[in-house]
Amino acid sequence: MKYHIIRWGGLGDHIFVSPVVRYLKNMGCEIVYSTTERGREIVKHDPNIDELIFTPDASVDDVRAYWDEEIKRVGADKVVNFSESIEVSLLKHPLDPKYNLPKYERLKECDVNAFDQSFLWAGIDPNKLTAEEKRPILYYTPEEVERVEKFFDLYDGLGWNVEPRKKMVVMWCLSGSGPQKVYPFTMSVMIRMLEKYEDLYFLTVGDEVCQLLEVDKEAHPLANRIIDCAGKWSVRETMLATKYAQVVVAPETGVLVASGQYQTPKVGILSSITRNHVTKYFENDYTLEAENVSCSPCFKLIYEKFQCPLHYSGATLCMGEGYTTDRIINRIEEVFAKHYEGFLCRSQKQLISHKAA
């Protein structure tokens, strides 16, 4: 059976579809996958895809007509258009009248796991699948794996694997695609923890814009243990790095979703969604939801700060008020206690068996 999958959207949107593609391929289906530039970055090495149709961003005026032509040309037995299957369907768009429904009404409709939703969208009953079958999966080239492993093994001057000094590397994604995906007290958390743990290092990641959120190395004597990689790694290298860090901290963005394919402990900092929606099936999940903020989770697509009530810090209220620095520090230390015997980090790089590598 030939499936024509159409998925235009953000990075995380494609990761939600990845287990569906794997499932269909395992069932013997032929997969034609249609996407744009961002999606191609995620799926370009997926061996489950038989044909990849790539359309440059902003190159189509009438998207619906373009899709109709493509569907005729491909001639598949079944077409599944995942575009807006999560965004718009489960996260309300500002132009949708439901955007302004009472929160409880939005929760009833939208608080659905995104991986379950993707299988349902394809006509597959997620209740018949295991949690493992519903986790994301990405595929990397040997060259990508070598580059990322080399960083963790040989980063100048740190000697990650040198005995007897053991290093704890916490990877922190600084921002996502919306203003509600930035935690305003990130550097406060880092500095407090660096003062407490001599062998702790933070690795900051994100796109080039995230460089504005990185700490001035002259601002604090311990800031030299914050390794700035925002804008320096490709998005694929960043996602692969979630395999090798001891802990991943991230807002509700593609990096957090990608980390779900690995056993690495992850601490999500959610604003507009719930754990049920995104990390329900992840192993070693320590994701947090905003507390004492009546508007969160809102299940809204947020494009500008004026769409949210704001905190005095300038961040959205859910991120500024919903997470004290103590709460996030305590959560990371909970991971240390449960996975690393308080703080005894492994003496060699994390080895997690997964066919994605």
N, C-alpha and C positions, 0 to 999 in steps of 0.2 A: 504493500500500500504506500502510495506517495503522498507525503504531507508537505504542504506549502505553509511555512510559518512566517508570519510578518511581525516583526518587532522593531518599531521605531521608538526611541525614548532614551532615558538616562542610563548611566552605567549600571546602577543597581537593578533597574528594570530587566536587563538582560540576564543578570545573575539569577533572578527569580525563575526565569524560564529554563535555565540550564538543566535541572533535573528532569523536566518534561522531555527535553530533547534526548537526553540519555535514555529515558524509559522507552520512548518510541523507537529509538534505534535498537535497543535490546529486544524489542518485540518484532524486529525484522523490517521496520519501515524505512523507506527512502526519505531523506530530509532535505528540503530546499528551504533555505533561511534567508529572509530579506531584511536588510537593516541599513542604517546610515553610518556615518563616521564613528561615532561613539560606540555603537554596537559592534562594529567590525573589530575594534580594539579588544573587546571581550571575547568574541567567538572565533576569531580568525584561525586559531589552531585547534578548534574542537573537532576531533576525529569522527564525531557522530553526525556531522553535517556533510552531506554529499555535494551540495552546490550552495555557494554563498553569493547572494545577489546584493551588490553594494550600490547605494545611491548617495552621492555627495550631499552634505547638509545644505539646506537653503537652495536646492537646485530644482525644486518642484513647486509650481504655483497651486495646482489643483491636486491635492494629495489623494483624495478619494478616486478621482478619475485615473490617476496614475496607478493606484492599486488595482483598479478594475482591469486595466490593460495588462498589468503584470500577471494577474490571476489567469487571464485568458491565455497568455503566452506560456506560462508554466504548465497549465493543464493538469494539476494535481487531483488526486482522488478526494482529498480533504484539505480545506483551507482553514487555518486558525490565525486570526489577526489579534495578536496580543497587545497591540498598541492601545493604550488607555485601559488595559485590563486591571491594572493596579492604580496607577495615577488616574484621576477622574472617576474611576469606578469605586475605589476604596478610599481615595483621598480627594476631597471635593474641590473643584475648580472655582475660582472667584466668580465666574460667569454662570455657574450652576445655581439655581434657586435654592438647592439643598445646602449650599455653603452657609446659609444663615439659619438653618434649622437649630432648634435647641440641642445642646450637646448630647443629651441622652438619646435623641433620635439619630444623630450621626453615629454614635457608638453602636447602636443596634444594627445599623447597616454596614458599618465600615470596620468594626473590630473583628476582622477575619484574617487568618494567617495568609500571607501573600503567596507562599508556596502551595498551600491548599487551593487558593484561588486560581493559580496558574494551571494546576491539574484539572480543576473543574472547567476552566475556560476551554481546555482542550478536549473535554468530554470524558475525562478519566476520573473515577471515584477515588479521592485521596484517602478515604477511610480504609481502603483495601491495601494501602501501601505502608511500609515501615517508615520510621523516622529517618533512617539512613537513606532510603530511596528519595526522600523529600528534601535532603540537604543539597546545597549548591555544589557545583563542581566546575572548576576552570582548568584549562590545560595550558602548560607552558613548554617552551622549547628548552632543549638542554643548555643553550647559550644563556637564556634568562635565568635558569636555575643556577648556573655556574656563577653569574654575576652577583646574584643576591647572596649565595652561600659564601662567596669570596668576601663580601662586605662583612658579614657576620663573623667570619673566621679571621680576617686579616685587617680589620679597620685600624688605621695607624694609631699606635701607642696604647691601645686598650687591652690587647691580648685577651680576648673573650674567654679563651679556653685554657689559660695558663693557670696551673696549680701553684700555690694553694689558694690564691685570691680568686674568688668566684664572682662573676659579674651578673647582675640582674638587669635585663634590658626591657624596659617598658616602652612599647611603641604607641605613640599618641597621634591620632589623626586630628588635625587642628580645626577642620571645618568641613561642612558639606555644601550642598548646592543652594541652600536657603539661609536667611538670616537667623532662623531658629536652630541652626546646627552649629553654633559657635558657643562654647562654654567660656564665659568672660574671666574666670579665675583659674584658668589652666596653669599659668606660670606660678601662681601662688601655691597651688597643689605641688607642682614640681619642686620648687625651692624648699618647701617644708619637708618634703620627703628626702630630698638630697641632703638636707641638714641632718636627718635622722639616720640614713643608710649610706655608709661610706662607699660601698661597692655598687650603688645603684646608678643606672644611666637611663636617660630618656632619649628616645628617638622620635623626632617630630616629622610628620609626613603630611602631604596634601599637595594641592596645585601651586602654581607660582603666586597666586594671590595670598595664599597662606603664609608666604614669607613675611608678610606684614604683621603676622601674629607671633612670629618667633622672637625670642628674648634677646635683648642686647647683651652680648657676652661681657661687656664691661659693667653691666648693671649689678652683677652679684658675683662674688668670687667662685661660687659653685656652678655657675652657668656653663663652664667648660665641659660639664658632664651632660649637657643637653646637645645632642647631635642633630644638626639641622639638615634635613633631607627634603623639605618641602620644595617642590618645583625642580628637584634634581633627579628624581626617579620618574620613570614612566608610570602610568596608572597600573600597568600590569606588574611591574616590579614591586610597586607599593603593596598590591594585593598579595603577591607571592610572599612578601616579607612577613605577613601575618603568620606564616608557618613557623618562622624561626625565632620570633620574639618570645620572651617568657610570658608577657601579658600584652594584650591589645586593648587600648582605650579609644573609643571612637563615638562620635554622634551617629545619628541614623542616616548613614551614607553608604556608598558602595563598598568602602573599606570594611565596615562592620559586616555587611552582608557577605562579602567574600571570605571573611575570617571564619564563617560558619562551616566551611569545608574542612577545617582543621580542628584538632583537639586543643589547640592553644586556648588558654583561659581568656575570655573576652569580657570587657566591662563596657557595655553600651550606655550612652548618656542620651536618653530619649526625650523628645519634646512633644511632637505632635502625634506620636503613635505609641503602641504598647508592645510589651515583650511578646504577647500572643501573636501580634501582627508580623513580627520580623524574626525573632530569635527562638521561637518556641521549640524548634527541633534541633537547635545547636547543642553540641556537647560542651561541657564546662562553661556554661553561660552564667555570667554574673551581672547581666544588664540591669540598669536602674531606670525607674520612671520618675518623672517630676513629682514632688510632694508639695502639698499645701498651695497649689495653684489651681484655681477653679476651672480655668479654661483648657487645661491640659489633661488628657490628650484631646486635641481638637479634630484630628483627621482632616486637616485642611492643607491644600497646597499653598505655601507661603512664598511669595516672590519678593515682597518689599516689607521693611520693618513696620510701615504704617498699618499693615494688616494685623499686627499683634500689639497687645499692651506691652509696654516696655518697662524694664527694670532701671533703677538709677544708674547702673553701670553702662547703660546704652544697649545692653543685650535684650533679647526678648524676655518677658517675665518668666516664662517656663524654665529658661536656662539660668537666669540670674537669681530667681527666688527659689526655684525648685530643687536646687542642689547646693548645699553648703560644702565648703572645702573639706570639712571633717567627714562628711558622708562619703565623698569620693575616696578620700584617703583610707577610711575604714574598709571600704569595699576592696580596694587594691591590696590592702594588708590582709584581708580575708583570703584572697587568692594566694598571697605569700604563705600564709599559715597552712592552707589546705593542700597546696601543690608543691611547695618548696620548703617544707619543714621550718616554717617561720621566716627564713631568708636564705637557706642553703641552696643556692642556685646550682644547676647542673654544670659539670666541668667540661662538657662538650656540647656542641650545637644540638638543638632539639631534633630528634629523629622521629618523624611521624610517617608511618607507612600509609601512602595514599597513591592510587594509580594516577591522580591528576598530575603528579610530579613526573 
